[in-house]
Amino acid sequence: MDAASVDRSRTALRDMGLIGVVAVVLVWIHVALPSAVRTRMALRHESVDPVSLYTSAFVHLDLTHLVGNVAGFVAAALVAYGLCVQIGHRRWFRVTFVGFLLVLPVAVSLTSYVIIGLLYPGIEPVSRGFSGVGAAFAGFVFVALLASLNRLYDYRVAGYSGLAIWLLLLFEVYLIYVGNVTPVVGGLFAVGWGACLVGIRRESTRPTMLSRPRSRLELIQLAQTVLVVILLVSFVSVLFPAEIVEGGAVTNVFAHAAGFGYGIGGAALTARYVRE
């Protein structure tokens, strides 16, 4: 193995170590800290402690809650990292990763607090868990996939693909919470997807695209795109369950939606300004 390969391997291990450290910290907080301390770290909507706007992301209700959040975060972060490596933009991942950890716990907590207060003024829940930040990394996966498509094709193909994926995810949420598909909704989805597919076909058959030699890389990219889309669909099904109240615990879908949206916006912002 040459020096360059060794250096890349060390870089990859260091970067993945960042993900591992966060997972270990989340487990350590749940296992090592007394229950009273973890209770103080949670966000109580009836009397907001400003510090808990940040710390509430790092405490969990029970072991099941912890394992689910850690697994989701690690899976999303690893996929986002793999896509960043593919396009040669590891620094984008690092900057976005650190930014998410520093900013998003507070942003997600505040957004959730405001929305719950407006929609349900009579309740005073306790919010905790890393799922909002984990949802942001799912949003990062979405942006990183589009960046990968942009690198291989161009921004037009990436744009149409992104719109098609976004419509699919919205349609999935609709199916989860509404169930039956009305002709209007089904028609709008079909028209939207049809327009995206026509756009992708038109852009991919432009003379400049057809003149490029077809490579095995493009077939791999297509298979990868399908797998990542399946993963995003899986993330959405977990972030937005049909039953938000189960076993006395409430899934905070508002925090998940906020995290996913902030993840997309934050990753797009860092992609614009961070250079390798």
C-alpha positions in Angstrom: 0.0 0.0 0.0 1.5 3.4 -1.0 1.7 6.5 1.1 -1.3 8.1 -0.5 -3.5 5.0 0.2 -2.3 4.9 3.8 -3.1 8.6 4.2 -6.6 8.2 2.8 -7.3 5.2 5.1 -6.1 7.2 8.1 -8.3 10.1 7.1 -11.3 7.9 6.7 -10.8 6.3 10.1 -10.4 9.7 11.7 -13.6 11.0 10.1 -15.6 7.9 11.0 -14.2 8.2 14.5 -16.1 11.5 14.8 -19.3 9.6 14.2 -18.3 6.9 16.7 -17.4 9.4 19.4 -20.9 11.0 19.2 -22.5 7.5 19.5 -20.3 6.7 22.5 -21.1 9.9 24.2 -24.8 9.4 23.8 -24.5 5.9 25.3 -22.2 7.1 28.1 -24.7 9.8 29.1 -27.5 7.3 29.3 -25.5 4.7 31.2 -23.2 6.7 33.4 -25.2 9.8 34.4 -27.7 9.5 37.3 -31.3 9.6 36.3 -31.8 12.9 38.2 -29.1 14.6 36.1 -30.6 13.3 32.8 -34.0 14.6 34.0 -32.5 18.1 34.4 -31.0 17.9 31.0 -34.3 17.3 29.3 -36.4 20.2 28.0 -39.5 20.9 30.1 -41.9 23.0 28.2 -43.6 24.5 31.3 -40.4 26.1 32.6 -37.7 26.3 29.9 -34.1 26.1 31.1 -32.0 27.7 28.3 -29.3 25.2 28.8 -31.7 22.3 28.2 -32.5 23.6 24.7 -29.1 22.1 23.9 -28.7 19.3 26.4 -32.1 17.7 25.8 -30.8 16.3 22.5 -28.3 14.1 24.3 -30.6 12.3 26.8 -33.1 9.6 26.2 -36.2 8.1 27.8 -35.0 4.5 27.9 -32.7 2.0 26.2 -35.0 1.4 23.3 -35.2 5.2 22.6 -31.4 5.4 22.8 -30.6 2.5 20.5 -33.1 3.6 17.9 -31.7 7.2 17.8 -28.0 6.1 17.8 -28.6 3.5 15.0 -30.5 6.1 12.9 -27.8 8.7 13.4 -24.9 6.4 12.6 -26.6 5.0 9.5 -27.4 8.5 8.1 -24.0 9.9 9.0 -22.1 7.0 7.4 -24.1 7.3 4.2 -23.6 11.0 4.0 -19.9 10.6 4.6 -19.7 7.9 1.9 -21.3 10.3 -0.6 -19.0 13.1 0.4 -16.0 10.9 -0.1 -17.3 9.8 -3.5 -17.3 13.4 -4.8 -14.0 14.2 -3.1 -15.4 16.6 -0.5 -14.5 15.3 3.0 -14.1 18.8 4.3 -17.8 19.5 3.5 -18.8 16.5 5.7 -16.5 17.6 8.6 -17.8 21.2 8.6 -21.4 20.2 8.3 -21.0 17.5 10.9 -19.6 19.9 13.5 -22.1 22.6 12.6 -25.0 20.2 13.1 -23.8 19.2 16.5 -23.2 22.8 17.6 -26.3 24.5 16.2 -29.1 22.0 15.5 -29.9 20.8 19.0 -30.9 24.3 19.9 -32.6 25.1 16.6 -34.6 21.9 16.7 -35.6 22.3 20.3 -36.7 25.9 19.8 -38.7 25.1 16.7 -40.4 22.1 18.4 -41.2 24.3 21.5 -42.8 27.0 19.4 -44.9 24.7 17.2 -46.1 22.6 20.1 -46.9 25.8 22.1 -48.9 27.2 19.2 -50.8 24.0 18.3 -51.3 22.5 21.7 -51.1 25.4 24.3 -52.7 23.3 27.0 -49.9 20.6 27.2 -46.5 20.8 28.8 -44.5 17.9 27.5 -40.9 16.9 28.2 -38.7 16.8 25.1 -35.5 14.7 24.8 -33.6 12.6 22.3 -31.1 12.8 19.4 -33.7 12.0 16.7 -34.0 15.6 15.5 -30.3 15.8 14.9 -30.4 12.4 13.4 -33.1 13.6 11.0 -30.8 16.4 10.0 -28.2 13.9 8.8 -31.0 12.2 6.8 -31.4 15.6 5.2 -27.7 15.7 4.6 -27.9 12.4 2.8 -30.5 13.9 0.5 -28.3 16.9 -0.4 -25.1 14.8 -0.7 -26.9 12.5 -3.2 -27.9 15.5 -5.3 -24.3 16.7 -5.2 -23.1 13.3 -6.4 -25.6 13.4 -9.3 -24.5 16.9 -10.1 -20.8 15.8 -10.2 -21.5 12.9 -12.5 -24.1 14.6 -14.8 -25.0 18.3 -14.2 -27.2 20.5 -12.0 -30.3 20.0 -14.2 -30.3 16.2 -13.8 -29.6 16.6 -10.1 -32.4 19.2 -9.8 -35.1 17.0 -11.5 -33.9 14.0 -9.5 -34.1 15.9 -6.3 -37.6 17.2 -7.0 -38.7 13.6 -7.9 -37.3 12.3 -4.6 -38.9 15.1 -2.6 -42.3 14.4 -4.1 -41.9 10.7 -3.3 -41.1 11.5 0.4 -44.0 13.9 0.7 -46.3 11.3 -0.9 -45.0 8.8 1.7 -45.8 11.1 4.6 -49.3 11.6 3.1 -49.9 7.9 2.9 -48.7 7.4 6.5 -51.1 9.9 8.0 -54.0 10.0 5.5 -53.9 6.5 4.1 -56.3 6.6 1.1 -55.1 8.4 -2.0 -57.7 10.7 -3.6 -57.8 11.2 -7.3 -56.5 14.8 -6.9 -53.5 13.8 -4.8 -52.7 10.8 -6.9 -53.0 12.8 -10.1 -50.8 15.6 -8.8 -48.2 13.1 -7.7 -48.3 11.3 -11.1 -48.1 14.6 -13.0 -45.2 15.8 -10.9 -43.3 12.6 -11.2 -44.0 12.5 -14.9 -42.6 16.0 -15.4 -39.5 15.1 -13.4 -38.9 11.9 -15.5 -39.4 13.9 -18.7 -36.9 16.5 -17.5 -34.3 13.9 -16.6 -34.7 12.2 -19.9 -34.5 15.4 -21.8 -31.4 16.6 -20.0 -29.6 13.1 -20.1 -30.2 12.9 -23.9 -28.8 16.3 -24.8 -26.0 16.2 -27.4 -23.3 17.0 -24.8 -24.5 14.1 -22.7 -24.8 11.6 -25.5 -21.3 12.5 -26.7 -19.8 11.3 -23.4 -18.8 7.7 -23.3 -21.0 5.6 -21.1 -19.1 4.1 -18.3 -19.6 1.4 -15.7 -19.5 4.2 -13.1 -22.9 5.5 -14.3 -24.5 2.1 -13.8 -23.0 2.0 -10.3 -24.3 5.5 -9.7 -27.8 4.5 -10.8 -27.8 1.5 -8.4 -26.4 3.7 -5.6 -29.1 6.3 -6.2 -31.8 3.7 -6.0 -30.3 2.3 -2.7 -30.0 5.8 -1.2 -33.6 6.6 -2.1 -34.8 3.4 -0.5 -32.8 4.4 2.6 -34.4 7.9 2.6 -37.9 6.3 2.4 -36.9 4.0 5.3 -35.8 7.0 7.3 -39.1 8.8 6.7 -41.1 5.8 7.8 -39.2 5.8 11.1 -39.2 9.6 11.6 -42.9 9.9 10.9 -44.6 6.7 12.3 -48.4 6.2 11.8 -48.8 5.8 15.6 -47.1 8.8 17.3 -48.2 7.6 20.7 -47.0 4.2 21.7 -46.4 2.7 25.1 -47.0 6.1 26.8 -44.2 7.7 24.8 -44.9 10.4 22.1 -42.9 10.6 18.9 -42.1 14.3 18.4 -42.7 14.5 14.6 -42.3 18.3 14.7 -38.7 17.9 15.9 -38.1 15.3 13.2 -39.6 17.6 10.5 -37.6 20.5 11.7 -34.4 18.5 11.9 -34.8 17.1 8.4 -35.5 20.6 7.0 -32.6 22.2 8.8 -30.4 19.3 7.6 -31.2 20.0 4.0 -30.8 23.8 4.4 -27.6 23.5 6.5 -25.9 21.0 4.2 -26.8 23.1 1.1 -25.4 26.2 2.8 -22.1 24.5 3.8 -21.8 23.0 0.3 -22.0 26.5 -1.1 -19.3 28.0 1.0 -17.0 25.2 2.0 -14.2 24.3 -0.4 -12.0 21.2 -0.3 
